[in-house]
């Protein structure tokens, strides 16, 4: 948005009934120039129609999965093909829903477009969203479908060893349904897409909704293949090492390999690449600035929510215009805050607590 457009918008916010002649006088320009600025603001979605109906306050939109997480962790070393005494926990999950909740905790208005069943788990997801201030009214609620379930088996360190995801309901997030939510997506400052939704729906969104920056969560190696041919449509991506290898077709063993793989994504049209390297840290590249940030040894309590927290922090940082290096450090600290909590979502996730984590880890330099 240009400086003049910002001035026009500020005057309209003060007086939505102001005429173009009055705008021209206030700004010291011609009425025809005002008309051009108004047209441009409408094209950008900042003015929605006649009478200067203004776009609502900026927000983030997340399109992705919601489900119930069931996780089991053994009391002692995990023994495969055997019954392991331990603890089983239930919590709300789903990559899209997790990201949306974390973004809300970080203080950014967020709208979630997802799918849930009209059952006890679906109602828990809706009630929880309403309780934390996550806007969920644009999600799909189906009476003939069960809310999806994610079952994870962790080892004695809290690291996920195997999981089964029953997310068939996400297939109902069809192009027809998304078309009805066009304004929600296009008017968002940032839209996060996770690959739990159908490939054709993802393609439709990134091919047809042009006024929004799209962030990608690849979810898993298998599901990441859905967007291999559409990777360049995303502003920001966060694959892990294996996903980056799969999507780029390049083996990653050294930092030079990370540069080559990330450059591949940038050449495709991606603006910012963050490749997470598990306990080794994260590598980032935007074509002009790149680096590898390593982290100290972390006491992992539960690893299932770290990636979701990382993406949420990337969104927060972009929303608040952080620089690239600061964004990477902030996201890394947010993921560690998640790693240290026994549940998928750490309720203490906030900007202030992430900043404290950055200080603790020496990432605030």
Residue pairs with C-beta under 8 A, 6 or more apart in sequence:
1 9
1 41
1 44
1 46
2 40
4 27
4 29
4 37
5 37
5 40
5 41
5 44
5 46
7 27
8 23
8 27
8 34
8 37
8 38
8 41
9 41
9 46
9 47
9 54
11 18
11 23
11 26
11 27
12 18
12 23
12 47
12 52
12 54
13 54
15 22
16 51
16 52
16 53
16 54
17 51
17 52
18 26
18 52
20 31
20 34
20 35
20 38
21 31
23 31
23 34
24 30
24 31
24 33
24 34
27 34
38 47
41 47
42 48
42 49
44 211
45 55
45 186
45 187
45 211
46 54
46 55
47 53
47 54
47 55
48 54
48 55
48 187
55 187
56 187
57 109
58 109
58 188
58 189
58 319
59 108
59 109
59 110
59 111
59 135
59 188
59 189
60 100
60 103
60 108
60 109
60 110
60 111
60 188
60 189
60 190
60 191
60 192
60 315
60 319
61 110
61 111
61 112
61 113
61 184
61 185
61 188
61 190
61 191
61 192
61 212
62 96
62 97
62 99
62 100
62 103
62 110
62 111
62 112
62 113
62 114
62 191
62 192
62 194
63 96
63 113
63 114
63 173
63 178
63 185
63 191
63 192
63 193
63 194
63 197
63 205
64 94
64 95
64 96
64 97
64 99
64 112
64 113
64 114
64 170
64 192
64 193
64 194
64 196
64 197
64 217
65 94
65 95
65 96
65 97
65 114
65 115
65 148
65 167
65 170
65 194
65 196
65 197
65 219
66 92
66 93
66 94
66 96
66 97
66 112
66 114
66 115
66 116
66 125
66 139
66 147
66 148
67 92
67 93
67 94
67 97
67 121
67 147
67 148
67 149
67 150
67 165
67 166
67 167
68 90
68 91
68 92
68 93
68 121
68 124
68 125
68 147
68 148
68 149
68 150
69 89
69 90
69 91
69 92
69 93
69 94
69 150
69 152
69 304
69 344
70 88
70 89
70 90
70 149
70 150
70 151
70 152
71 88
71 89
71 91
71 151
71 152
71 153
71 154
71 302
71 304
72 84
72 86
72 87
72 88
72 89
72 152
72 153
72 154
73 86
73 87
73 89
73 154
73 155
73 156
73 158
74 84
74 85
74 86
74 154
74 155
74 156
75 84
75 85
75 86
75 87
75 156
76 84
76 85
76 156
77 155
77 156
78 84
78 153
78 154
78 155
78 156
78 161
89 342
89 343
91 343
91 344
91 345
92 101
92 124
92 125
92 128
92 344
92 345
93 150
93 304
93 344
94 114
94 148
94 150
94 167
94 196
95 194
95 196
95 217
95 219
95 307
95 308
96 112
96 114
96 192
96 194
96 196
96 217
97 112
97 114
97 125
97 129
98 305
98 308
98 312
98 344
98 345
99 192
99 194
99 217
99 308
99 311
99 312
99 315
100 110
100 111
100 112
100 129
100 134
100 192
101 129
101 132
101 134
101 345
102 308
102 309
102 312
102 313
102 334
102 338
102 345
102 349
103 110
103 312
103 315
103 316
104 110
104 132
104 133
104 134
105 132
105 345
105 347
105 349
105 350
106 312
106 313
106 316
106 334
106 349
106 350
106 351
106 354
107 316
107 350
107 351
108 315
108 316
108 319
109 135
110 134
110 135
111 134
111 135
111 136
111 138
111 184
111 188
112 129
112 134
112 135
112 136
112 138
112 139
113 138
113 139
113 140
113 173
113 178
113 181
113 184
113 185
114 136
114 139
114 140
114 170
114 173
115 139
115 140
115 141
115 142
115 145
115 169
115 170
115 172
115 173
116 122
116 125
116 126
116 139
116 140
116 141
116 142
116 147
116 169
117 141
117 142
117 143
117 145
117 146
117 147
117 169
118 141
118 142
118 143
119 146
119 147
121 146
121 147
121 149
122 141
122 147
125 136
125 147
126 136
126 139
126 141
128 134
129 135
129 136
130 136
138 181
138 184
140 172
140 173
140 177
142 169
142 172
145 168
145 169
145 172
146 169
147 169
148 165
148 166
148 167
148 168
148 169
148 170
149 165
149 166
150 163
150 164
150 165
150 166
150 167
151 163
151 164
151 165
151 166
152 160
152 162
152 163
152 304
153 160
153 161
153 162
153 163
154 160
154 161
154 302
154 303
154 304
155 161
157 300
158 300
158 301
158 302
158 303
158 342
159 300
159 303
160 303
160 304
167 196
170 196
170 197
170 198
171 198
173 197
173 198
173 201
174 198
174 201
175 200
175 201
175 204
178 185
178 201
178 204
178 205
182 209
185 191
185 205
185 209
185 212
186 209
186 210
186 211
186 212
187 211
188 212
189 212
189 213
189 319
190 212
190 213
190 214
190 215
190 235
190 315
190 318
190 319
191 205
191 209
191 212
191 213
191 214
191 215
192 214
192 215
192 216
192 217
192 311
192 315
193 202
193 205
193 206
193 214
193 215
193 216
193 217
193 234
194 216
194 217
194 219
195 202
195 216
195 217
195 218
195 219
195 220
195 223
195 224
195 226
195 227
196 219
196 223
199 226
199 227
202 226
202 227
202 230
203 230
205 214
206 214
206 230
206 233
206 234
207 230
207 233
213 235
213 236
213 318
214 233
214 234
214 235
215 234
215 235
215 236
215 237
215 238
215 311
215 314
215 315
215 318
216 227
216 231
216 234
216 236
216 237
216 238
217 238
217 307
217 308
217 311
218 224
218 227
218 237
218 238
218 239
218 240
218 243
218 247
220 243
221 242
221 243
221 246
224 239
224 243
224 246
224 247
225 246
225 247
227 234
228 246
228 247
231 237
231 247
231 265
231 268
231 269
231 270
232 265
232 268
232 269
232 270
233 269
234 270
235 270
235 271
235 272
236 270
236 271
236 272
236 273
236 274
236 314
236 318
237 265
237 270
237 272
237 273
237 274
238 274
238 275
238 276
238 307
238 310
238 311
238 314
239 247
239 275
239 276
240 275
240 276
240 277
240 278
240 307
241 252
241 275
241 276
241 277
241 278
244 250
244 252
244 258
244 261
244 262
244 265
244 275
245 251
245 252
245 261
247 265
248 260
248 261
248 264
248 265
249 264
250 257
250 260
250 261
250 264
251 257
252 258
252 261
252 275
255 283
255 292
258 275
258 283
258 285
258 292
259 285
259 290
261 275
262 273
262 275
262 283
262 284
262 285
262 290
263 285
263 287
265 273
266 273
266 285
266 286
266 287
271 286
272 284
272 285
272 286
272 324
272 327
273 284
273 285
273 286
274 282
274 283
274 284
274 310
274 314
274 328
274 331
275 282
275 283
275 284
276 282
276 307
276 310
276 335
277 283
277 292
279 295
279 297
279 298
280 294
281 292
281 293
281 294
281 295
281 332
282 292
282 293
282 310
282 328
282 331
282 332
283 290
283 291
283 292
283 293
284 290
284 291
284 293
284 324
284 325
284 327
284 328
286 324
289 324
289 325
291 325
291 328
293 328
293 329
293 332
293 363
295 332
295 336
295 361
295 363
296 361
296 362
298 336
298 339
298 340
299 339
299 340
300 339
300 340
301 339
301 340
301 341
301 342
302 338
302 339
302 341
302 342
302 343
302 344
303 339
304 344
305 338
305 339
305 341
305 343
305 344
305 345
305 346
306 335
306 336
306 338
306 339
307 335
308 338
308 344
308 345
309 331
309 334
309 335
309 337
309 338
309 346
309 349
310 331
310 332
310 334
310 335
311 331
312 334
312 349
313 327
313 330
313 331
313 333
313 334
313 335
313 354
314 327
314 331
316 330
316 351
317 326
317 327
317 330
317 331
318 327
322 330
329 358
329 363
329 364
330 354
330 355
330 358
330 363
332 361
332 363
333 354
333 355
333 357
333 358
333 361
333 363
334 349
334 354
334 357
336 357
336 361
337 346
337 348
337 349
337 353
337 354
337 357
338 344
338 345
338 346
338 349
340 346
341 347
341 348
355 364
357 363
358 364
